[in-house]
Amino acid sequence: MAIRFHNTFTRRIEEFVPQQPGEVRMYNCGPTVYSSPHIGNFRSFLLADLLRRFLEWRGYRVRQVMNITDVGHLLEDAEEGEDKLEAAARKQKITIWDVARKYIEEFDAARAFLSFRDAQWFPRATDHIPEMIAMIAELERRGLAYKVASGNVYFDVARFPAYGRLSGNTSEELQAGARIEVNPEKRDPRDFALWKIDPQHQMQWDSPWGRGFPGWHIECSAMSRKYLGDTLDLHTGGEDNVFPHHECEIAQSEGTTGKQFVRHWLHARHLLVDATKMSKRLGNVHTIAGLKEKGYGGDALRIALQKAHYREPLNFTLAGLDEAEKKVQRYRDASERLAAEAAAGGTAHATDEVAGLADGLRGRFGAALDDDLNVSVALAVLDEAVGEVNRRRPLGGDAAAFLALLREFFGVFGLLEKKTETPVLDDAGIDAMIAEREEARKRRDFKRADEIRDQLKARGIELLGDVVARCERAAPGSAELALALALALEFLGDDLVDDERPAEAVAPLRRCLELRERTAAPPPASPSRYGIASALNALGVALAESGAAAEAEPLLRRSLELRREERTAWRVAVALDSLGAALTRLARFDEAERALTEALELRRENLDRDHPDRAATLGHLGALHRKTGRPADAETEFREALRIVRARLPEHHPRIARALRDLADLLERRGRSDEAKVLVAEADAIAAAARAK
Ligand SMILES: [Zn+2]
């Protein structure tokens, strides 16, 4: 079904068709940075974010610009008077540039709090004065602008007959309107300033018309054109922007280019607070930061500000926000339960019944938003889906199907995206995860074990550091806690090695080994001995990778002995692997080759071909063959290792970056630096994405 939006310009609901298939150019009038962002400002910004998310969900690439007004916007949106930023600077006794910096920071913080997707561009007006001057000059050349004796330059509205079409303000109404001040230097009371001369103004730039500053409206015409071209698919703002701001934008842009400026205009209605207009005078202005301080979450605020249709009035109350908090909790409970059930179910498929149900819900959700962003219906479908989850308590593949569905819905509304809002696990939760991972490893469910490891990692290596510290403090003598501590230290060490910080891993892993040895039952007994094997292996790897392969070798040999005693082929293979890599570093190539070949053979029978452990062995073999003059073999091995980690590991896993670099390094040596560069760029992108997480 086609997407349809109301178009302010035609006052009709129209099919939305972007100029280029698959791509949407969207411009959003952003904040004037002179005061703390409040919920009234954010209703229209959230409309922009919802459009972006919805269109991306529908498969469009969205090129989005949200401008930052830091000059030229005068008090009361008027043509004469004090600049909003200057007024703020005067009151706060700081410079106008400090005002801009302060409120841009607050705006960024508010967007982050509300989980906005970042626009590709947030251009600042003061960074685009040359573009504005060029546009004003073009308007002057086309006879649409004129300069008066004071040096001010005005747009000549009488020369642009379409003026008033967007707002529906006819020229008679405008001329009779009380808003129009009498200014004898204008040819027509409707004319608006493009460039102003005012020695009192703090910000001044040279121009063909003298030193001055731009009018408020010209920035949006100049910046939208610079980043998105002559014609925009979508332009949004608050309803107070329709006149005069957007009316003036149309006149300036179409006057300059002669082309249609905007295909589809969307405007958000005003927000009411406790059923009355929000204003500083009434003292009912809620800032985003103020609500955050009161303890409200960004997700609840998003619901409270998005729950009504954008063209309907929305009445904001704190009671409504409390309701939204409950809703968020309900969403979070459902999605956490689904995540746990889905993970426990492995790769099971959904039943036909649930798959069909999910498709139906997805279809209705999309159809509602296609219909001029009917959020009430879409949110009702979301609630219905959560209701089904609570009623059915789905398991395995069904849970995965519901989880995928809910994540799509949440994604469109920007909910449950922030890590900081997921409740931090208490001690028991972390211990349970660690224990579960160990269980998963025991039953050779690597997928689950890796998932838990990634979850732990997602909560940050720092968190693991916290666990370690807490265990140490809590019970220095307890064998049970020592075991948990040893595990935590091992994860921490493994992660540091994965992140190519092996030297930092050595100390925690030494401590881990110590704890393992202290708590192990004496031989010939128990599996706890193999905990020692695991610790020995981890420490050996960290040492070898940080340049102490000689020190690593005896540890790795001991680990191998224990593993052979244990008689689990894949664990023996892991030990051989680590030993082989260390021997390569020691330039004992024949021994290394034997160890690694044995590891591969053990895996041939006991492990699926695409297990990431097999990739590790192949990587080590590649490193060996690179050094022993067999570059063709090395290339085959590195490529196979890369294929496996790409297929099996999460997309930004450091082991993928590493496999890319190994292969790139080899290709570089083989004189194929063009191929190598591509791989290095990909590895850098992965590292950057992982850091951003
Ligand atoms: Zn604008």
Residues whose N, C-alpha, C, O or C-beta is under 5 A from the ligand:
A	BS01	ZN	C29 C220
